[in-house]
């Protein structure tokens, strides 16, 4: 049996190598042809300039260039497959006979023989969805039924068959544990060989379905979202490109961390941005970084500020904002009668076009009542400009300019139209404090954009054909309202209500958000990242129940009490974490992180994490806000004393920081440990 498997692998690799050689030859020929055409264009440019058609020549060059790009992409995927052509096999028996189906990153076909199928193909779905026995898959409009008689998983590295297992499960526990036991890498990895049944269901949902994924820490939410994007690119390859899918990421470090998943799957990377960047682009004003906001509340927040954050994070606040915009603000629109002399007769009488105050008021407050302010203005301006066009005082080319002039006049009927002033008025009505800064407060970014959008619309096009929103819990209902306004495409939203630092979110909030967006909720309650000891400690601490754990055991989290944190942290790293590649010292805030850096000086080499490239270093000092969404081999939480971690906000920080750890978790303190970790074993150094 093993010899047959080795022979099949050998033959598959030969096919891939032939495809690589063919692609390389074709690519070299295309590059040569492109250079010849480019030189021909340069040498004969004068003749082209004298009247010959340049457009067809440039079009031909563009076609050759696109062919090059397609070949380069295909070649890159072949090279990925060459190392490990497939990871699984299923034997599917139907009335037509027995099929041996190998599953890999992509399809491998030669002379009509299929050596491997793409993991996203319909037939491959059976590997993720069914145990041995009756199974089926849908091929176009036809359902193919049969029986799975074999499920086999392979470990192939550098073209060598290391091992294989027959199993009735989706993923053999031994293989899963081997993968999960690996050290953290500086980029998130693809997980096609370990996708679980509940994850596969989410990945293969229809493109037009809006879905909200609530997943516990380590359940693979972000990875599933990216694999969902890869699946859509495969299924809708004629109508969807990587550039059509937009990812809203929490920050640039997180964007860098996930940037290799799609390339690992043989697809181009997606378009990524942050909501703060969109607000900055529209309002031409910087937005306070989330990390800075969390720093402020972690060190200086009073109850009033926390109450305001909680209110701004509610649908009640969104309702108040919309009622203000559509009510009191809109009601101050005060039109005046407009008269325009279009012609003076010989007898001295004027021919006029008049738009009365009553006419404008009726159009604004009744005819177009259901629209946002800027849409009402646009429609009235267009209607008034058309009067001039229809009476032939202006032609159609001049219509646009006339419409813009009418818009200016109509906006002048608004006594207050400055976004900043309107924001200040609304905040005063709500009895909320205003942060004095040149930057927009993180919690207010959605409110500013909502005001701007309601009055003027958006200046830029942020359109996409599919939207992925990560860390859903970090956005406010006003932010979410703006997502609906900006993007009309389908979307996938992922997050965890338990991983919110500044506020407490409930299942009711989750339901409200799903209803508001028209989403179906998927719950992921199985955690894969941390050892069972680390995950159970973190979940028990905040009272999360009914969590499933992968049977990967490790050491219990421990507390170290010492008079010298710097030396103990250095000792832990040298003696307990020497085999690891990524170790994080996760602090409560930036001020604390800088203090820890001083304590570490002279004890061990470290990097204060500020930029995406910093993640490549072995020992990182960072904050909970920056580390969220990323994973590390080991995590050390300093200053874990009862004074530093005492309230619910502090408990959230410990939870998020702890769930970043794959293999080991340590707490270090120079004082009595926090009540949140009091059940852990204590070592005095």
C-alpha positions in Angstrom: 0.0 0.0 0.0 2.7 2.5 1.0 4.6 1.7 -2.3 1.5 2.5 -4.3 1.1 5.8 -2.5 4.7 6.7 -3.0 4.4 5.9 -6.7 1.2 8.0 -7.1 3.0 10.9 -5.4 6.0 10.5 -7.7 3.8 10.5 -10.8 1.9 13.5 -9.6 5.1 15.5 -9.0 6.3 14.5 -12.5 3.1 16.0 -13.9 3.6 19.2 -11.9 7.2 19.5 -13.0 6.2 19.2 -16.7 3.6 21.9 -16.2 6.2 24.1 -14.5 8.7 23.6 -17.4 6.0 24.3 -20.0 4.8 27.5 -18.1 8.4 28.7 -17.8 9.0 28.3 -21.6 5.7 30.1 -22.4 6.5 32.9 -20.0 10.0 33.4 -21.5 8.4 33.5 -25.0 5.8 36.0 -23.8 8.5 38.2 -22.2 10.5 38.1 -25.4 7.4 39.0 -27.5 6.5 41.9 -25.2 10.0 43.3 -25.4 10.0 43.0 -29.2 6.7 44.8 -29.5 7.8 47.5 -27.1 10.9 48.1 -29.1 8.9 48.1 -32.4 6.6 50.7 -30.9 9.6 52.9 -29.9 11.4 52.6 -33.2 8.3 53.3 -35.3 6.7 55.9 -33.1 7.1 58.6 -35.6 5.1 56.7 -38.3 2.4 55.9 -35.7 2.3 59.6 -34.8 1.7 60.5 -38.4 -1.6 58.8 -38.4 -1.3 55.1 -37.9 -3.5 53.6 -35.1 -1.7 53.5 -31.8 -4.6 52.0 -29.9 -4.4 48.6 -31.4 -0.7 48.4 -30.6 -1.1 49.4 -27.0 -4.0 47.0 -26.7 -1.8 44.1 -28.0 0.9 45.0 -25.5 -1.7 45.1 -22.7 -3.0 41.6 -23.7 0.6 40.2 -23.7 1.2 41.8 -20.3 -2.0 40.3 -18.9 -1.0 36.9 -20.2 2.3 37.2 -18.5 0.6 38.0 -15.2 -1.8 35.1 -15.5 1.1 32.7 -16.3 3.2 34.0 -13.4 0.2 33.5 -11.0 -0.3 29.9 -12.4 3.4 29.2 -12.1 3.5 30.4 -8.5 0.6 28.1 -7.6 2.3 25.1 -9.4 5.4 25.7 -7.3 3.3 25.7 -4.1 1.8 22.4 -5.2 5.1 20.9 -6.1 6.2 20.7 -2.5 3.0 19.0 -1.3 0.6 18.2 -4.2 -2.3 17.0 -1.9 -3.1 16.5 1.7 -6.1 14.1 1.6 -7.9 11.4 -0.4 -11.4 10.1 -0.4 -12.7 7.0 -2.2 -16.3 7.7 -3.4 -18.4 4.8 -4.7 -21.3 5.4 -7.0 -23.3 3.3 -9.4 -20.8 4.3 -12.0 -17.9 2.9 -10.1 -15.2 3.8 -7.5 -13.4 7.1 -7.7 -10.1 7.8 -5.9 -10.1 11.5 -5.3 -7.0 13.3 -4.1 -7.5 16.8 -2.6 -4.9 19.6 -2.7 -4.4 23.4 -3.0 -5.5 23.2 -6.6 -6.5 20.9 -9.4 -3.7 18.9 -11.2 -4.9 17.5 -14.5 -2.9 16.0 -17.4 -4.3 14.4 -20.5 -7.7 14.4 -19.0 -6.5 12.4 -15.9 -7.2 14.2 -12.6 -4.3 13.7 -10.2 -5.8 16.1 -7.6 -8.8 18.3 -7.2 -9.0 21.8 -5.7 -10.1 21.8 -2.0 -12.8 24.3 -3.0 -14.4 22.0 -5.6 -17.8 20.5 -4.9 -16.5 16.9 -4.8 -13.9 17.9 -2.2 -16.6 19.2 0.1 -17.4 15.6 1.0 -14.0 15.3 2.7 -15.0 18.1 5.2 -18.7 17.3 5.6 -19.1 13.5 5.8 -17.8 10.5 7.8 -17.5 7.1 6.1 -20.9 6.0 4.7 -23.5 7.7 2.7 -22.4 11.0 1.2 -23.3 13.4 -1.7 -22.2 16.6 -3.4 -23.8 19.0 -5.8 -22.3 19.4 -9.3 -24.0 22.3 -10.9 -27.7 21.4 -10.8 -27.2 17.7 -10.2 -26.8 15.9 -6.8 -24.3 13.0 -7.0 -25.0 10.4 -4.3 -22.8 7.5 -3.2 -20.7 6.2 -0.3 -17.4 7.3 1.1 -15.4 4.1 1.6 -12.1 5.7 2.5 -10.8 8.9 4.1 -7.0 9.2 4.1 -4.8 12.1 5.3 -1.2 12.7 4.2 1.8 14.4 5.6 3.9 15.3 2.6 7.0 17.6 2.9 9.5 18.5 0.3 7.9 16.0 -2.1 8.4 13.2 0.4 5.6 11.1 1.8 6.2 11.3 5.6 3.1 9.4 6.7 -0.6 8.8 6.1 -3.6 7.9 8.2 -7.0 6.4 7.5 -9.8 7.9 9.6 -13.5 8.3 9.8 -13.1 11.9 11.0 -12.5 15.1 9.0 -9.1 15.6 10.5 -7.1 12.8 12.3 -6.4 14.0 15.9 -2.8 13.1 15.5 -2.3 15.3 12.4 -4.3 18.1 13.9 -2.2 18.1 17.1 1.0 18.0 15.1 -0.1 21.1 13.2 -1.3 23.0 16.3 1.8 22.1 18.2 4.0 24.0 15.8 5.6 27.3 16.8 3.9 30.5 15.8 5.0 32.0 12.5 5.4 35.6 11.6 2.4 35.4 9.2 -0.9 33.6 9.6 -0.9 30.2 7.8 -3.5 28.6 5.5 -5.5 25.8 7.1 -7.0 23.9 4.2 -5.8 20.5 5.5 -7.4 21.1 8.9 -10.7 22.8 8.1 -13.4 21.4 10.4 -17.0 20.6 9.4 -18.5 23.7 11.1 -15.8 25.9 9.5 -16.4 24.4 6.1 -20.1 25.2 6.3 -19.3 28.9 6.8 -16.6 28.9 4.0 -19.0 27.4 1.5 -22.0 29.7 2.2 -23.4 31.4 -0.9 -21.9 34.7 -2.0 -25.0 36.7 -1.5 -25.6 35.5 2.0 -24.7 38.1 4.7 -23.2 36.2 7.6 -22.0 37.1 11.1 -19.5 34.7 12.8 -19.3 34.8 16.6 -16.3 32.7 17.6 -14.4 32.2 20.8 -10.7 33.1 21.0 -8.7 30.7 18.8 -11.7 29.3 16.9 -10.2 30.4 13.6 -12.6 33.2 12.7 -10.2 35.3 10.7 -8.7 32.3 8.9 -12.1 31.1 8.0 -13.0 34.6 6.6 -9.8 34.5 4.4 -10.5 31.0 3.2 -14.1 32.1 2.4 -12.6 34.8 0.2 -10.4 32.1 -1.6 -13.5 29.9 -2.0 -15.5 32.8 -3.6 -12.6 33.6 -5.9 -12.6 30.0 -7.1 -16.4 29.6 -7.4 -17.0 33.0 -9.1 -13.6 33.3 -10.9 -15.3 34.8 -14.0 -16.9 37.7 -12.2 -14.8 38.2 -9.0 -11.2 39.2 -8.6 -9.1 39.6 -5.5 -9.3 43.4 -5.9 -13.1 43.1 -5.7 -12.9 41.8 -2.1 -12.2 44.4 0.7 -11.0 43.5 4.2 -11.6 46.0 7.0 -8.7 45.2 9.4 -8.2 46.5 13.0 -4.7 47.9 12.3 -1.7 47.7 10.0 0.1 45.1 12.2 -2.9 42.8 11.9 -3.1 43.4 8.2 0.5 42.4 7.8 0.0 39.3 9.9 -2.8 38.0 7.6 -1.2 39.1 4.4 0.2 35.7 3.3 -2.9 33.5 3.7 -4.3 34.2 0.2 -0.9 33.9 -1.6 -0.3 30.6 0.3 -3.6 29.4 -1.4 -2.4 30.5 -4.8 -4.6 33.7 -4.9 -3.7 37.3 -5.1 -3.9 39.2 -1.8 -7.1 41.1 -1.0 -7.5 44.9 -0.7 -7.2 45.9 2.9 -7.9 49.1 4.8 -9.1 50.3 8.2 -12.3 52.2 9.0 -10.2 54.9 10.5 -8.4 55.4 7.2 -11.8 55.7 5.4 -12.9 58.4 7.9 -9.6 60.2 7.5 -9.9 60.1 3.7 -13.4 61.6 3.8 -13.0 64.2 6.6 -9.3 65.0 5.9 -8.7 64.7 9.6 -6.8 62.0 11.5 -8.5 59.6 13.8 -7.2 58.7 17.2 -5.7 55.2 17.1 -7.7 52.6 18.9 -4.6 51.6 20.9 -4.3 55.2 22.2 -7.9 55.2 23.2 -7.5 51.9 25.1 -4.3 53.3 26.7 -6.2 56.2 28.0 -9.0 54.2 29.6 -6.7 51.6 30.9 -4.7 54.2 32.9 -6.9 57.2 33.5 -10.6 56.3 32.8 -13.2 57.5 35.3 -16.7 56.0 35.5 -18.2 58.9 33.6 -15.9 58.2 30.6 -16.7 54.5 30.7 -20.4 55.2 30.9 -20.1 57.4 27.8 -18.2 54.7 25.9 -20.9 52.2 26.8 -23.6 54.6 25.6 -21.8 55.3 22.3 -21.6 51.5 21.9 -25.3 51.1 22.0 -28.1 51.1 19.4 -29.8 53.7 21.5 -27.1 56.2 20.7 -27.4 55.4 17.0 -31.1 56.0 17.2 -30.6 59.3 18.9 -28.1 60.4 16.2 -30.5 59.5 13.4 -33.4 61.2 15.0 -31.3 64.3 15.5 -30.1 64.3 11.8 -33.5 63.7 10.3 -35.4 65.8 12.8 -34.0 69.0 14.5 -31.0 69.4 12.1 -33.1 68.9 8.9 -35.8 71.2 10.2 -33.6 74.2 10.2 -33.4 74.1 6.4 -35.0 77.5 5.4 -35.5 78.0 1.7 -36.1 81.3 -0.1 -37.8 82.2 -3.3 -35.4 82.1 -6.3 -36.1 84.4 -9.4 -34.1 84.3 -12.6 -34.6 86.7 -15.6 -34.1 84.6 -18.7 -35.3 87.2 -21.3 -36.2 90.9 -21.5 -38.9 91.8 -24.1 -38.9 94.9 -26.3 -41.6 96.5 -24.1 -39.3 96.2 -21.0 -41.1 93.2 -19.4 -39.0 90.4 -18.1 -39.5 86.7 -18.7 -38.7 84.9 -15.4 -38.2 81.5 -14.0 -39.3 81.4 -10.4 -38.8 78.7 -7.8 -40.9 79.7 -4.8 -40.1 79.1 -1.2 -43.2 77.0 -0.9 -42.2 74.9 -3.9 -38.7 74.2 -2.6 -40.1 73.5 0.9 -42.6 71.0 -0.5 -40.0 69.2 -2.5 -37.6 69.0 0.4 -39.9 68.1 3.3 -42.6 66.1 1.5 -41.7 64.8 -2.0 -38.2 63.7 -1.1 -38.7 63.2 2.6 -37.5 59.6 2.7 -34.0 60.5 1.5 -30.9 61.7 3.2 -30.2 65.5 3.2 -27.7 65.4 0.4 -29.9 63.3 -1.8 -32.8 65.7 -1.4 -30.5 68.6 -2.4 -29.3 66.6 -5.4 -32.8 65.8 -6.6 -34.1 69.4 -6.2 -31.0 70.8 -7.9 -31.4 68.4 -10.8 -35.0 69.3 -11.2 -34.4 73.0 -11.1 -31.6 72.7 -13.6 -33.8 70.7 -15.9 -36.3 73.6 -16.1 -33.6 75.7 -17.7 -32.5 72.9 -20.0 -36.0 72.1 -21.2 -36.6 75.7 -22.0 -33.3 75.7 -24.0 -31.6 78.3 -21.9 -28.9 75.8 -21.3 -27.8 72.8 -23.2 -27.2 69.3 -21.7 -23.4 69.9 -21.5 -24.1 73.0 -19.3 -26.7 71.1 -17.2 -24.1 69.6 -14.8 -22.6 73.0 -14.0 -26.0 74.5 -13.4 -27.0 71.7 -11.1 -23.8 72.2 -9.0 -24.7 75.9 -8.8 -28.2 75.1 -7.6 -26.7 72.7 -5.0 -24.6 75.6 -3.6 -27.6 77.8 -3.4 -29.8 75.2 -1.7 -27.0 74.4 0.8 -26.9 78.2 1.6 -30.5 77.8 3.0 -28.9 75.7 5.8 -27.9 78.1 8.7 -25.4 75.5 10.1 -23.7 73.1 7.7 -20.2 72.6 9.2 -19.7 69.0 10.3 -17.7 69.9 13.3 -20.3 72.4 14.6 -23.1 69.9 14.1 -21.1 67.3 15.9 -20.6 69.7 18.8 -24.3 70.5 18.9 -25.3 66.9 18.9 -22.9 66.0 21.7 -24.2 68.9 23.8 -27.8 67.7 23.3 -26.7 64.2 24.5 -24.8 65.7 27.4 -21.6 64.0 26.3 -18.1 65.3 26.7 -16.0 66.3 23.7 -12.3 65.4 23.6 -10.2 68.4 22.8 -7.8 67.3 20.1 -6.8 67.9 16.5 -7.8 64.2 15.9 -11.2 62.7 15.8 -11.8 60.6 18.9 -11.8 56.8 18.1 -15.3 56.4 19.6 -16.6 59.4 17.5 -15.3 58.4 14.1 -18.5 56.8 13.0 -20.6 59.8 14.3 -18.5 62.3 12.3 -18.8 60.2 9.2 -22.5 59.8 9.6 -23.0 63.5 9.9 -20.9 64.2 6.8 -22.6 61.5 4.8 -26.1 62.6 5.7 -25.4 66.2 4.7 -23.0 65.8 1.8 -22.6 62.2 0.8 -19.2 60.7 0.4 -16.4 62.2 -1.8 -14.7 58.9 -2.6 -15.7 55.5 -4.0 -15.0 52.6 -1.6 -17.1 50.1 -3.5 -16.4 46.4 -3.3 -18.2 43.2 -4.5 -17.6 41.5 -1.2 -16.7 42.9 2.2 -15.0 41.1 5.2 -15.2 43.0 8.5 -12.8 41.6 11.2 -13.0 42.3 15.0 -16.7 43.2 14.8 -16.8 43.8 18.5 -14.5 46.8 18.2 -17.0 48.8 16.1 -19.9 50.8 17.4 -23.5 50.6 16.0 -22.9 54.0 14.3 -19.8 52.5 12.6 -22.0 49.5 11.5 -24.7 51.8 10.3 -22.1 53.5 8.0 -21.0 50.1 6.7 -24.5 49.7 5.4 -24.4 53.2 3.8 -21.0 52.7 2.2 -21.3 49.1 0.9 -24.3 47.6 -0.7 -22.4 44.3 -1.5 -22.7 41.1 0.5 -20.5 40.9 3.6 -19.0 38.5 6.2 -18.5 39.9 9.7 -16.4 38.0 12.3 -15.7 38.8 15.9 -16.1 37.8 19.5 -18.2 39.7 22.0 -16.0 38.4 24.8 -12.9 40.1 23.3 -14.0 43.6 23.8 -11.9 45.6 26.2 -13.7 48.9 26.8 -17.2 47.6 27.1 -19.3 44.6 27.9 -21.3 43.1 25.0 -24.1 40.6 25.3 -25.7 38.0 23.2 -28.7 40.4 22.8 -26.3 42.9 21.2 -25.1 40.2 18.8 -28.7 39.5 17.8 -29.5 43.2 17.3 -26.4 43.5 15.1 -27.4 40.5 13.0 -30.9 41.8 12.6 -29.7 45.3 11.7 -27.4 43.9 9.0 -29.7 41.1 7.8 -27.1 38.4 8.8 -27.4 34.8 9.7 -25.4 34.1 12.9 -22.8 31.2 13.0 -21.4 30.3 16.4 -17.9 28.7 16.8 -17.4 27.3 20.2 -14.3 25.2 19.7 -10.9 26.7 20.3 -7.8 25.5 18.5 -5.1 28.0 19.4 -4.1 27.5 23.0 -3.5 24.3 25.0 -6.5 23.1 27.0 -4.9 24.4 30.2 -4.5 27.9 28.9 -7.9 28.1 27.2 -9.8 26.7 30.1 -8.1 29.1 32.5 -9.0 32.1 30.3 -12.6 31.0 29.6 -13.3 30.1 33.3 -12.0 33.5 34.4 -14.6 35.4 32.4 -17.4 32.7 32.8 -17.6 31.4 29.3 -19.2 27.9 29.3 -19.8 25.2 26.8 -16.5 25.6 25.1 -14.9 22.7 23.2 -11.2 22.1 23.4 -8.8 20.3 21.1 -7.1 17.6 23.2 -3.7 19.3 23.2 -2.3 19.4 26.7 0.4 21.6 28.2 1.6 23.2 31.3 -0.8 25.1 33.6 -0.4 28.9 33.6 1.8 30.1 36.5 2.4 33.2 38.6 5.9 34.3 39.6 6.2 36.7 42.5 9.5 38.6 42.5 11.3 41.7 43.5 12.9 42.0 40.1 10.5 41.5 37.1 13.2 42.1 34.5 15.4 39.3 35.7 12.6 36.8 36.2 11.1 37.6 32.7 14.5 37.1 31.2 15.0 33.8 33.1 11.6 32.5 32.0 12.4 33.3 28.4 15.9 31.6 28.5 14.9 28.6 30.6 11.2 27.9 29.7 10.9 29.3 26.2 14.2 28.6 24.5 12.5 26.4 21.8 10.0 29.1 20.8 10.2 31.6 17.9 7.7 34.2 19.1 7.4 35.3 22.7 5.3 38.3 23.8 5.4 40.3 27.0 1.9 41.7 26.8 1.4 44.9 28.9 -1.7 46.7 29.9 -0.8 50.0 28.2 2.1 51.7 26.4 3.3 53.5 29.6 3.7 50.1 31.3 5.4 48.6 28.1 8.0 51.3 28.3 8.6 50.7 32.0 9.0 46.9 31.3 11.5 47.8 28.5 13.6 49.6 31.1 13.5 46.6 33.5 14.6 44.3 30.7 17.5 46.4 29.6 20.7 44.4 30.2 18.8 41.2 30.9 17.6 40.1 27.4 17.3 41.3 23.9 13.8 42.5 23.0 11.8 44.6 20.5 9.1 47.1 21.4 6.4 46.2 18.9 5.4 49.3 16.8 5.5 48.2 13.2 4.4 45.1 11.3 7.9 44.0 10.6 8.6 43.9 14.4 6.6 40.7 14.7 9.6 38.8 13.1 11.6 39.3 16.2 11.7 36.6 18.9 11.0 38.6 22.1 8.4 41.4 21.8 7.1 43.9 24.3 3.6 45.0 23.3 0.2 45.9 24.6 -3.0 44.0 24.7 -4.6 46.3 22.1 -1.8 45.8 19.6 -1.5 42.1 20.2 -5.2 41.4 19.7 -5.8 39.0 16.8 -2.2 37.8 16.8 -0.8 34.6 18.4 2.5 33.8 20.1 4.2 30.7 21.3 4.4 32.0 24.8 2.9 35.0 26.6 4.2 36.7 29.7 1.9 39.2 31.5 3.9 41.5 33.9 2.5 43.6 36.8 -0.2 41.1 37.3 -1.1 42.4 40.7 -4.3 43.3 42.5 -3.8 47.0 42.1 -3.1 46.9 38.3 -5.8 44.4 37.4 -8.9 45.0 39.5 -12.1 45.8 37.5 -14.0 44.3 34.5 -12.0 46.3 32.0 -8.8 44.8 33.5 -10.3 41.3 33.4 -11.0 41.7 29.7 -7.4 42.7 29.1 -6.1 39.6 31.0 -8.5 37.4 28.9 -7.4 38.8 25.6 -3.7 38.7 26.5 -3.9 35.2 27.8 -5.7 33.8 24.7 -2.8 35.0 22.5 -0.6 32.1 23.9 -0.3 28.9 22.0 1.9 26.8 24.4 2.8 28.6 27.6 1.4 31.4 29.8 3.1 33.2 32.7 2.2 36.0 35.0 4.8 38.0 36.8 4.2 40.4 39.7 6.1 42.3 42.4 3.0 42.5 44.6 0.1 40.3 45.5 -1.5 38.7 42.4 -4.8 40.0 40.9 -8.0 38.3 42.1 -8.6 37.2 38.5 -5.6 34.8 38.6 -5.7 33.8 42.3 -6.4 30.2 41.6 -3.1 29.7 39.7 0.0 28.1 41.3 2.5 30.7 42.7 6.3 30.5 42.5 8.4 33.0 44.5 11.6 34.0 42.9 
